[in-house]
Amino acid sequence: MVAKTFGSAVSGVDAKLITIEVNVGQGTSFFMVGLPDSAVKESQQRVESALKYYGYRMPRQKVVINLAPADIRKEGSSYDLPIALGILKASEQVLFPELENYIIMGELSLDGKLRPVKGSLPIAIEARKNGFKGFILPEENASEASIVNNIDIIGVQTLEDAIRFLEGELEIPPLVTDTRDIFYNSLKEFEFDFADVQGQENIKRAMEIAAAGGHNVIMIGPPGAGKTMLAKRLPSILPPLSLQEALETTKIHSVAGKLGKNASLIAQRPFRSPHHTISDVALVGGGGNPQPGEISLSHNGVLFLDELPEFKRTVLEVMRQPLEERKVTISRAKVSVDYPANFMLIASMNPCPCGYYNHPEKECVCGPGIVQRYLNKISGPLLDRIDLHVEVTPVKFEEMTSNRKSESSKSIREKVIIGREVQTERFKNHPDVFCNAMMPSHMVKEICQINEAGKALLKTAMERLGLSARAYDRILKVSRTIADLSQSNSIKVEHLAEAIQYRSLDREGWAG
C-alpha cells in the first residue's frame, strides 16, 4: 500500500512543498530515495525506535520512501515525523483519514518526543499558500508558525500525540496568535536609551542623522570613549519596523534557527555584533548547506563591527557587494540562494594600535608610519560606502557627574521618523530606494542641488581639507538628510557645513 504525507524543504528564506510517499510491499529491505542527505537517511533508526516505544512495529517488508520532487536536496532531521506517520498508514497499522490535509514536520528522539526544527515560519506560509488545512509541528515551534493566520497550527509534544490527533482521539486546539497585538505592544520596548549617555552631544547628533537617512557610520576614538555604548543605542532611535519588515526579519531568523523556544514575531530591529575573528562565510552566509550569515541576520537592523581594523581583510572585502546591492547571493554547483541584507553598518575603531593618537591628554606611543598602516587595513572601496566618519572624544569628568538630563531615545526617534516620512514621499516612485543613503549618483545630482554659496563652500572645503572626490556625493547625501531633519526643501549652507564635519578619514594627513 502507498501512503502520502507532506513536508517542506527550506531554500533561502522560502519553503518548497515536499511529498513523502511510503510504499510497503514484498521483500525485506529499506530504501530512501529523492536526494536525502545523511541526516534524512538516519531517520530510519530514529523512526524505528520511536514506533517501538509506543507499541507499533517497523514493517519487516520492503519499505520504499520517496521524497519528491527528487531534484531538490532534502536536509536535516525534520522529516522524521512525516516519515513515521507515512509508514504507519502504509503498513495499515493506523488509518489516518486526514493525513493528506496537513503539512507535518518534526525531529523524533528515540522515545518518540519531538525536538524543534528550523524554518517553521516559511513552512507555515507555504502550507497556507498550497491550501492545506493545517501544520503539525513540535510544540516549541508552534508560536513562531502561528504568526501565519488562516491555517491551523497544531503543536504536538510526542509522536503519540500526532497519531491520536490524526485518528480523532485527541483534540488539540489550533494555536492562535494576535500578531498585530504582539507586534504593536513590543515596538517601544528597548533595553538601551540615549538618555543614559552623558555628554557626547555631537555623536548623538551624528547618530540621529545616520538613523534618519539610513547612512553607514564609522566612529574613531580612544578606548573607553563610549563607541560601543552609543552603537548599542542606535536601534532605539530607528523608525519602527513595519509589519512586513518584521515578517521578513522573523523569516530569516527562523531559517537560521535563531528564534529560540516559543518565540514569536520579531518586533524590534535586530542588532548584531560579531567578534572580529568571524570568518567570511559566517559574516555573509553560505556553507555546505547554505545558511544566512550575520549581515542577513541584521536585515532591517544594525550590523555593528567593533574594532574594524582587527577584522580580516577578506571578511571586510566580501561585505562590499552586499552593502551596495542590499542582498547576498550564495552560489553552489547545484543551488543558488538569495538572502536579503538591507542593514545599517556601524563600525568603530581606535585611531591607532595603542589607541591614543589625537587624544587630548594621553600620548600616542606608535612609531612613524604605524598609524597610517593601521588605517590602511580598511580599504578605500569599503570606506567609500560609509557616509559619516565621526571622531569620538572621551567624556570629561564634569559631564559624567552632571545631573543634566540627556535627550531620550523617544525624543530623537520622533525627529528621525519625521525625516524618514519626507524621504518616503520623495522616493514613492522608486521602489528600490527607501532613504537618502540608497540614492544612486544620477539621483544625487537631481535631488541634492545646492546654490552658488553652497558650491563655493564645498569647493573651499574640498581644497583646504584635502577631501577626496568620493567624499563629494557622501557630503551631498548627508546634507540632504540634515535638511530633511530641519524640514527644509533645499540644502542650505549650514546643512553642507555640518555634513562636511563628518568626513574625518577623507582629510589628507589625518593620520600624517
Phi and psi in degrees as a GROMACS rama.xvg file:
@    title "Ramachandran Plot"
@    xaxis  label "Phi"
@    yaxis  label "Psi"
@TYPE xy
-106.195  131.182  VAL-2
-120.741  147.397  ALA-3
-120.207  133.846  LYS-4
-128.791  167.529  THR-5
-125.799  136.029  PHE-6
-131.351  -157.545  GLY-7
-156.006  147.204  SER-8
-114.949  134.503  ALA-9
-92.8274  128.3  VAL-10
-128.878  115.644  SER-11
67.8972  -126.137  GLY-12
-109.528  14.3175  VAL-13
-120.285  162.81  ASP-14
-115.968  153.911  ALA-15
-124.244  142.584  LYS-16
-70.9048  132.39  LEU-17
-120.54  128.553  ILE-18
-96.3353  126.953  THR-19
-107.548  107.66  ILE-20
-100.901  130.404  GLU-21
-120.91  124.977  VAL-22
-120.544  125.206  ASN-23
-112.957  118.397  VAL-24
-141.624  -158.823  GLY-25
-75.5423  138.229  GLN-26
131.333  -172.13  GLY-27
-137.91  21.793  THR-28
-111.999  169.239  SER-29
-127.403  123.275  PHE-30
-125.571  138.735  PHE-31
-126.73  121.149  MET-32
-125.691  166.68  VAL-33
108.362  31.9917  GLY-34
61.9829  51.1796  LEU-35
-83.4571  149.127  PRO-36
-88.5998  -176.286  ASP-37
-60.1119  -41.1176  SER-38
-63.2575  -35.4917  ALA-39
-71.3424  -42.5853  VAL-40
-61.9366  -35.9451  LYS-41
-68.4903  -10.5689  GLU-42
-59.8689  -23.9698  SER-43
-53.8342  -44.8753  GLN-44
-70.4901  -41.3994  GLN-45
-66.4718  -43.0066  ARG-46
-64.0547  -45.7704  VAL-47
-60.1821  -45.0933  GLU-48
-63.952  -43.5001  SER-49
-65.1569  -41.3061  ALA-50
-62.5377  -44.8362  LEU-51
-63.8967  -35.9323  LYS-52
-58.7433  -35.031  TYR-53
-100.267  13.7706  TYR-54
86.5221  11.1155  GLY-55
-96.6292  172.358  TYR-56
-125.2  151.111  ARG-57
-85.0792  125.231  MET-58
-57.2538  132.69  PRO-59
-92.543  49.4762  ARG-60
-131.401  -173.226  GLN-61
-77.2951  118.842  LYS-62
-114.185  120.848  VAL-63
-115.66  123.948  VAL-64
-115.461  122.471  ILE-65
-114.352  124.817  ASN-66
-102.13  104.671  LEU-67
-109.204  147.619  ALA-68
-71.1129  144.795  PRO-69
-76.2215  -10.4823  ALA-70
-91.6037  -2.80602  ASP-71
-97.7932  127.994  ILE-72
-70.9501  131.44  ARG-73
-101.966  127.497  LYS-74
-128.025  150.836  GLU-75
89.1672  179.114  GLY-76
-103.129  9.08717  SER-77
-78.9137  0.339258  SER-78
-90.4421  -0.877098  TYR-79
-55.3599  -50.0153  ASP-80
-64.5439  -49.9071  LEU-81
-62.765  -33.2994  PRO-82
-66.1321  -45.0371  ILE-83
-60.6218  -44.4242  ALA-84
-68.0602  -35.7674  LEU-85
-65.252  -40.1411  GLY-86
-64.6527  -41.981  ILE-87
-61.1556  -40.8904  LEU-88
-73.6452  -43.1595  LYS-89
-65.0649  -31.5008  ALA-90
-89.6303  6.17322  SER-91
59.9796  30.2601  GLU-92
-80.6691  -28.6799  GLN-93
-140.659  150.064  VAL-94
-86.8153  -46.3717  LEU-95
50.7418  69.5442  PHE-96
-63.6391  -24.6434  PRO-97
-107.433  16.2793  GLU-98
-56.9735  -39.8147  LEU-99
-79.7558  -0.392368  GLU-100
-90.5267  -1.67284  ASN-101
-125.54  144.021  TYR-102
-86.1216  136.531  ILE-103
-130.55  131.101  ILE-104
-143.255  147.207  MET-105
164.882  142.287  GLY-106
-95.097  133.15  GLU-107
-95.9992  138.594  LEU-108
-89.8703  172.722  SER-109
-66.4789  -21.9158  LEU-110
-100.018  16.4843  ASP-111
85.9174  0.00691143  GLY-112
-75.2606  154.379  LYS-113
-101.086  135.854  LEU-114
-104.291  151.981  ARG-115
-65.3479  157.517  PRO-116
-123.644  165.35  VAL-117
-90.9953  153.643  LYS-118
76.8276  25.2284  GLY-119
-61.3202  -36.6385  SER-120
-66.309  -52.7682  LEU-121
-61.2462  -30.7583  PRO-122
-67.75  -41.1059  ILE-123
-62.2543  -38.8454  ALA-124
-64.1569  -41.9881  ILE-125
-65.9644  -39.1163  GLU-126
-61.8715  -43.7055  ALA-127
-65.3943  -41.2172  ARG-128
-62.0453  -33.5261  LYS-129
-90.4339  7.04909  ASN-130
76.5553  23.0142  GLY-131
-73.6308  151.235  PHE-132
-69.1732  -37.9524  LYS-133
-161.598  -178.213  GLY-134
-135.409  115.379  PHE-135
-97.3071  125.796  ILE-136
-155.246  169.371  LEU-137
-59.1411  144.141  PRO-138
-58.2088  -33.5166  GLU-139
-65.1078  -23.2764  GLU-140
-95.8055  -3.97587  ASN-141
-63.8139  -40.3494  ALA-142
-59.3655  -42.5511  SER-143
-62.8753  -45.8326  GLU-144
-71.5516  -26.3969  ALA-145
-72.5543  -3.7125  SER-146
-59.703  -30.8294  ILE-147
-83.3051  125.973  VAL-148
-94.7998  175.164  ASN-149
61.9052  30.8604  ASN-150
-153.585  141.761  ILE-151
-78.3456  118.893  ASP-152
-99.7289  111.251  ILE-153
-108.647  105.851  ILE-154
-89.6088  125.954  GLY-155
-123.398  150.74  VAL-156
-96.3674  -29.3386  GLN-157
-138.851  167.214  THR-158
-60.4063  -39.3343  LEU-159
-62.9264  -38.1946  GLU-160
-59.64  -43.8407  ASP-161
-65.0125  -40.9026  ALA-162
-63.3564  -48.8934  ILE-163
-66.5495  -34.4289  ARG-164
-65.6073  -44.9805  PHE-165
-71.4318  -24.6516  LEU-166
-79.8144  -14.5638  GLU-167
90.4219  5.89384  GLY-168
-82.865  -26.6425  GLU-169
-120.596  128.053  LEU-170
-97.6217  120.116  GLU-171
-118.39  110.608  ILE-172
-66.751  136.031  PRO-173
-60.1116  140.616  PRO-174
-77.6677  125.59  LEU-175
-116.96  129.48  VAL-176
-120.984  131.013  THR-177
-82.4368  88.782  ASP-178
-57.4709  -45.6637  THR-179
-63.4901  -38.7074  ARG-180
-63.7155  -48.216  ASP-181
-61.391  -43.3702  ILE-182
-62.13  -52.5783  PHE-183
-72.3579  -26.2198  TYR-184
-74.8687  -24.7219  ASN-185
-94.7094  -8.83081  SER-186
-60.2345  -33.8791  LEU-187
-103.998  12.9089  LYS-188
-91.6722  114.088  GLU-189
-130.049  138.851  PHE-190
-76.2542  -33.765  GLU-191
-118.498  150.405  PHE-192
-140.687  141.76  ASP-193
-65.235  -17.849  PHE-194
-62.5827  -21.9211  ALA-195
-77.0822  -13.6916  ASP-196
-92.7316  116.731  VAL-197
-87.9314  134.879  GLN-198
71.6497  -152.589  GLY-199
54.1248  36.7795  GLN-200
-62.9242  -36.5805  GLU-201
-66.0941  -34.3884  ASN-202
-72.631  -39.6656  ILE-203
-60.5943  -39.8915  LYS-204
-63.1643  -42.5944  ARG-205
-61.9293  -40.667  ALA-206
-64.4641  -38.8679  MET-207
-61.6916  -44.4501  GLU-208
-64.064  -44.1584  ILE-209
-59.9953  -45.2539  ALA-210
-65.7373  -37.8544  ALA-211
-70.1389  -34.5729  ALA-212
-107.627  1.07346  GLY-213
69.8418  27.5051  GLY-214
-82.05  145.831  HIS-215
-78.9853  148.267  ASN-216
-132.248  142.12  VAL-217
-123.669  130.514  ILE-218
-107.944  128.842  MET-219
-116.965  124.428  ILE-220
-176.321  166.096  GLY-221
-70.3157  165.188  PRO-222
-59.4444  141.453  PRO-223
80.6108  9.12513  GLY-224
-82.3751  -12.8391  ALA-225
107.763  19.854  GLY-226
-64.9153  -48.5352  LYS-227
-66.0643  -41.385  THR-228
-59.2603  -43.4319  MET-229
-68.2176  -41.0829  LEU-230
-62.9662  -40.11  ALA-231
-63.6975  -23.8852  LYS-232
-90.9423  -4.65497  ARG-233
-60.768  -43.922  LEU-234
-56.8711  -26.1677  PRO-235
-71.8383  -13.3595  SER-236
-112.46  -0.574404  ILE-237
-73.8942  151.837  LEU-238
-58.3287  147.642  PRO-239
-61.7796  150.423  PRO-240
-63.7931  143.018  LEU-241
-80.2523  164.71  SER-242
-60.7497  -37.5931  LEU-243
-65.7971  -42.8839  GLN-244
-64.6962  -39.4974  GLU-245
-61.6898  -40.5763  ALA-246
-66.0965  -43.831  LEU-247
-58.7536  -47.3035  GLU-248
-64.0008  -43.145  THR-249
-64.5096  -37.8528  THR-250
-59.7849  -44.1621  LYS-251
-64.2227  -44.8141  ILE-252
-67.0798  -31.8521  HIS-253
-66.2549  -46.0964  SER-254
-63.3405  -36.2686  VAL-255
-81.3811  -6.13922  ALA-256
70.986  30.769  GLY-257
-102.932  5.33716  LYS-258
-79.7472  -26.9874  LEU-259
81.566  179.043  GLY-260
-69.7103  140.459  LYS-261
49.8091  32.166  ASN-262
-79.2506  154.31  ALA-263
-125.286  -149.338  SER-264
-65.405  135.148  LEU-265
-78.9412  117.37  ILE-266
-105.341  -6.50107  ALA-267
-118.324  149.874  GLN-268
-64.001  133.574  ARG-269
-66.963  149.633  PRO-270
-129.403  111.752  PHE-271
-113.286  135.082  ARG-272
-135.421  78.8767  SER-273
-70.4834  153.103  PRO-274
-73.2502  154.997  HIS-275
-69.918  -8.39321  HIS-276
-86.1985  5.64193  THR-277
-60.5542  147.555  ILE-278
-89.207  167.309  SER-279
-56.8856  -47.8698  ASP-280
-64.9303  -39.8186  VAL-281
-66.172  -30.5318  ALA-282
-79.2041  -50.4074  LEU-283
-96.2451  -14.305  VAL-284
102.973  167.095  GLY-285
129.43  -144.37  GLY-286
98.6957  174.708  GLY-287
-57.8233  -49.7163  GLY-288
-102.432  100.175  ASN-289
-50.4818  129.97  PRO-290
-128.725  150.652  GLN-291
-66.4818  143.951  PRO-292
-96.6465  -171.639  GLY-293
-60.7673  -35.292  GLU-294
-70.26  -27.5273  ILE-295
-80.7899  -34.1031  SER-296
-67.029  -20.7616  LEU-297
-97.0292  13.1866  SER-298
-55.6327  133.07  HIS-299
67.7609  13.5454  ASN-300
-139.702  -141.636  GLY-301
-124.183  132.865  VAL-302
-108.736  116.861  LEU-303
-107.056  118.58  PHE-304
-108.592  101.883  LEU-305
-83.0612  139.532  ASP-306
56.2673  62.3348  GLU-307
-53.7639  -43.7588  LEU-308
-65.8764  -15.6881  PRO-309
-79.0609  -15.9281  GLU-310
-70.3167  147.55  PHE-311
-61.4983  144.072  LYS-312
-56.9479  -42.8644  ARG-313
-63.3418  -36.0958  THR-314
-62.6457  -44.5769  VAL-315
-68.6305  -36.0421  LEU-316
-69.3363  -33.0005  GLU-317
-70.2125  -11.5325  VAL-318
-81.098  -16.3499  MET-319
-60.1544  -48.1923  ARG-320
-66.1516  -46.5625  GLN-321
-59.3436  -34.5197  PRO-322
-62.5468  -32.9297  LEU-323
-83.5444  -44.9239  GLU-324
-93.3487  -13.0154  GLU-325
63.754  23.1824  ARG-326
-156.272  163.631  LYS-327
-123.695  131.776  VAL-328
-110.685  118.003  THR-329
-100.097  116.273  ILE-330
-111.236  130.087  SER-331
-125.859  172.166  ARG-332
-55.9147  -40.4394  ALA-333
-108.024  -6.66777  LYS-334
-150.45  146.558  VAL-335
-129.82  126.709  SER-336
-125.046  135.355  VAL-337
-104.564  132.384  ASP-338
-121.033  133.323  TYR-339
-68.0246  149.403  PRO-340
-151.595  58.5428  ALA-341
-95.3353  91.2923  ASN-342
-130.322  162.378  PHE-343
-96.4771  128.617  MET-344
-93.2518  122  LEU-345
-118.345  119.268  ILE-346
-119.24  152.376  ALA-347
-134.812  153.183  SER-348
-157.594  153.545  MET-349
-78.8135  152.577  ASN-350
-73.2977  -14.6329  PRO-351
-160.33  170.331  CYS-352
-57.1417  -37.5615  PRO-353
-81.2051  -21.0382  CYS-354
95.7755  -2.21274  GLY-355
-117.533  18.747  TYR-356
-66.1708  133.92  TYR-357
69.0637  12.7342  ASN-358
-73.4493  137.704  HIS-359
-66.3388  -23.6533  PRO-360
-121.78  -41.5023  GLU-361
-91.7806  151.117  LYS-362
-95.7812  137.329  GLU-363
-75.7401  134.66  CYS-364
-107.54  9.96469  VAL-365
-76.5721  140.192  CYS-366
-72.065  174.112  GLY-367
-61.545  137.238  PRO-368
82.6228  -15.6969  GLY-369
-69.5098  -38.729  ILE-370
-61.7746  -47.6493  VAL-371
-62.7479  -41.1196  GLN-372
-63.9326  -36.8482  ARG-373
-64.5323  -44.7486  TYR-374
-68.4611  -29.6828  LEU-375
-69.8516  -9.36392  ASN-376
-63.8733  -23.8873  LYS-377
-96.9149  117.252  ILE-378
-71.4569  154.622  SER-379
-56.0685  -47.0683  GLY-380
-59.27  -33.8415  PRO-381
-73.4011  -43.6956  LEU-382
-61.188  -31.1739  LEU-383
-61.1802  -24.3778  ASP-384
-94.0463  4.9398  ARG-385
-109.204  118.748  ILE-386
-81.0087  -37.42  ASP-387
-116.806  123.686  LEU-388
-108.539  116.239  HIS-389
-118.907  126.318  VAL-390
-87.6809  124.731  GLU-391
-105.697  123.623  VAL-392
-108.095  153.047  THR-393
-61.2602  148.173  PRO-394
-78.6332  134.191  VAL-395
-71.8552  155.697  LYS-396
-59.0275  -40.1063  PHE-397
-60.0624  -39.5943  GLU-398
-70.9294  -37.7916  GLU-399
-64.9374  -36.1538  MET-400
-95.4441  3.11177  THR-401
-69.6985  146.383  SER-402
-91.1092  1.01116  ASN-403
-66.0292  133.578  ARG-404
-79.4063  131.907  LYS-405
-81.6051  160.409  SER-406
-66.6382  135.352  GLU-407
-81.1522  160.984  SER-408
-59.4583  -38.2807  SER-409
-59.5077  -43.91  LYS-410
-65.411  -44.0513  SER-411
-65.9855  -40.7929  ILE-412
-60.7468  -37.5492  ARG-413
-61.1011  -39.7254  GLU-414
-68.6809  -39.6252  LYS-415
-61.1502  -43.8848  VAL-416
-61.8985  -39.9575  ILE-417
-61.1634  -44.2958  ILE-418
-62.2522  -41.2508  GLY-419
-67.516  -34.8536  ARG-420
-62.8698  -38.0511  GLU-421
-60.6214  -43.3308  VAL-422
-69.8195  -36.5035  GLN-423
-59.4512  -42.3611  THR-424
-66.7589  -41.2892  GLU-425
-63.9573  -40.5398  ARG-426
-101.929  20.1712  PHE-427
-62.787  -24.3487  LYS-428
-95.6994  7.38242  ASN-429
-123.075  91.1964  HIS-430
-62.6702  -20.331  PRO-431
-94.7924  -2.01025  ASP-432
-118.361  121.924  VAL-433
-112.59  -22.0029  PHE-434
-151.03  169.625  CYS-435
-58.6287  -35.7339  ASN-436
-62.1666  -23.6703  ALA-437
-90.5531  0.384785  MET-438
-65.3935  128.714  MET-439
-74.167  167.617  PRO-440
-56.5272  -42.8395  SER-441
-64.0828  -30.9788  HIS-442
-76.2491  -31.0727  MET-443
-61.6658  -43.3807  VAL-444
-61.3539  -36.8353  LYS-445
-78.0543  -41.2446  GLU-446
-92.8565  -33.3431  ILE-447
-101.027  54.0884  CYS-448
-78.5867  142.33  GLN-449
-126.059  155.762  ILE-450
-82.0577  -179.264  ASN-451
-61.9063  -40.8409  GLU-452
-62.2291  -39.5504  ALA-453
-64.7129  -41.7196  GLY-454
-63.5953  -40.3876  LYS-455
-64.2477  -42.2589  ALA-456
-63.06  -45.292  LEU-457
-65.1024  -40.1511  LEU-458
-62.5028  -47.2373  LYS-459
-61.5955  -44.4361  THR-460
-61.8599  -43.5923  ALA-461
-66.1913  -36.054  MET-462
-75.6013  -46.6185  GLU-463
-73.1899  -40.8615  ARG-464
-87.6874  -6.51636  LEU-465
66.9312  35.5286  GLY-466
-70.0335  142.266  LEU-467
-78.1788  166.928  SER-468
-63.4875  -31.6836  ALA-469
-68.2715  -18.9065  ARG-470
-73.3973  -21.0993  ALA-471
-59.7626  -55.5568  TYR-472
-61.0665  -39.5649  ASP-473
-63.7613  -42.6129  ARG-474
-62.5685  -41.3124  ILE-475
-64.6039  -42.6977  LEU-476
-62.991  -45.7883  LYS-477
-65.8335  -40.3316  VAL-478
-66.3224  -30.6252  SER-479
-66.4668  -39.0359  ARG-480
-65.6819  -42.3281  THR-481
-61.7755  -39.8509  ILE-482
-63.9661  -38.8483  ALA-483
-64.0344  -39.597  ASP-484
-65.3864  -30.7396  LEU-485
-86.1264  -0.878934  SER-486
56.9178  42.3276  GLN-487
-104.607  136.244  SER-488
-73.129  -30.5841  ASN-489
-115.995  159.686  SER-490
-85.4929  118.314  ILE-491
-95.8656  169.302  LYS-492
-59.5701  -40.2069  VAL-493
-66.4489  -30.348  GLU-494
-67.8353  -42.611  HIS-495
-64.4308  -42.5772  LEU-496
-60.0396  -40.5851  ALA-497
-67.7989  -40.9835  GLU-498
-64.0084  -34.9438  ALA-499
-64.1312  -30.4156  ILE-500
-60.099  -27.7248  GLN-501
-92.3251  35.1871  TYR-502
-128.748  42.4774  ARG-503
-50.8638  -48.4265  SER-504
-74.8422  -9.04992  LEU-505
-88.535  -9.92231  ASP-506
-72.9733  132.897  ARG-507
-63.7294  134.273  GLU-508
77.3654  12.7436  GLY-509
-58.9004  -38.4629  TRP-510
-108.309  21.9581  ALA-511
